[in-house]
């Protein structure tokens, strides 16, 4: 640890400089904290090397210590406290200090538990440590960081943190660049990062929204809304193309995913069962044609947690906007004729609703089974020839 620490600190300093260059702005303590969090906690998984080295050493000592002490015992003498220095438990002290600073101590089998006091005389030497110790330590540390960040944030930033977290939120930021759909341009990458971190670029003070109404005729009405400190108006302004194009892009992607799963997917499908005298039920995606996806009706909606109608509860409850969206869709499209509409709700910082997550899991599972069967069919003639040889 003593050998690694100076170099790890220098790497962390260099990384901060690179991050500021990429973002095009300075980063404060809260931004550094959010960067370190995993993507499902609203972060970007940019772990500090210094802290990681200390926790990794602690995990290694706990997982290998029993084997070292077992070998010492086989040499013919009991393991005394003096001899136990060979298991390197003294190297665990800095890692234990990192845990203690976050409000954790090592409990049974070396797992971190919320406690301000040591739970044993020799916490780095559990008799039977669990596997994946480093993952457990990092999860505890990251939970403490999220709680710290959330505790000192205002209502809008709390809503942003909840919205940026979730099972699949932010995965595009940490996915392999070889995957289709995650190859951002530099401008897109910077804008997306700054939006996620609450560092979005702002126009000059006193600027007003210049987006025009749907009509493109001369003299068409402009929005004229006074732009504030954050981009809350821009992401939900009904003027201009953004709201419609964003909605259509998500719908098109869903249809593409479902076709990849082997289903027939249609856009803008009229569903007579859901129609009322005042409202034609034209749903965004209708998928059918496989045993798993026989009649799937999807209605896409994008909600902004910092909107005045949502902000209070969205700052306290993760996924509040998505749940409200599902309730709205249930009222508008109640189940009829044996058919149900699934609300595919997305929040502007990336969180998906529970129903949306389930749709993606369904599509991924169906696509995986389809690929497996396709491979089996491809190699069946070869297997038949091999069997007759």
Protein Blocks (a to p, Z undefined) as FASTA:
>chain_A
ZZmmmmmmmmmmmmmmmmmmmnopacdfklmmmmmpcfknopaopacfklmmmmmmmmmm
mmmmmmmmmmmmmnopacdfklmmmnommmmmmmmmmmmmnopacdehhiacddfbdfbf
blmlcfbdcehklmmmmmmmmmmmmmmmmmmpcfklmmmmmmmgcjkgoklmmmcfkbgh
iaccfklmmmmmmmmnopaccddehiacfbdcfblcehiacfkiacdfblklmmmpfghj
klmmmmmmmmmmmmmmmmmnopacdehiacfklpcfkbccddfbdcehifklmbccdddd
dddfkbmklmmmmmmmghklmmmmmmmmmmmmgceehiacddddddfkopacfklmmmmm
mmmmmmmmmmmmmmmmmmmmmmmmmmmZZ
